[in-house]
């Protein structure tokens, strides 16, 4: 699957993308990506081999003009209810996006996320999309709001991705945003009339 926007191509990863991926994962910008940190180009090549076959829900964000991979976006279908059985409908998605810090502030994250959300709603049967972001990650919160997502709440000391200097977990506050398909469809209407 390939998704095109005005300036970007969202496509499955290729083995040749390893150097670009290493560029943005050698020092992840926020703590939630600490587990993805890469220590070498060799490590990046090995990790990309595992993701090459994923073609529906995990995409490289690529500049059309140069072919450079500047980030990634992914989300997998889930039930939306923690106690659902294995036959429950999987119509909820929680996307994760990451952009090379050198390409932030240019609208690429919005362009990629908007196209990806539209793909999930229109082609993958998404009913609800939700996202978590750290309370200090204002740019990610702004992106959620620009996408039309509602701020649903703040979870205090919700999760730990890194440790304090003394080795104890450093818990972070997490903000949750969400949007329903009917909200997405309504905001895309040319003449928005509340029904």
Order of alpha helices (4+ residues) and beta strands (2+ residues): beta-beta-alpha-alpha-beta-beta-beta-beta-alpha-beta-alpha-beta-beta-alpha
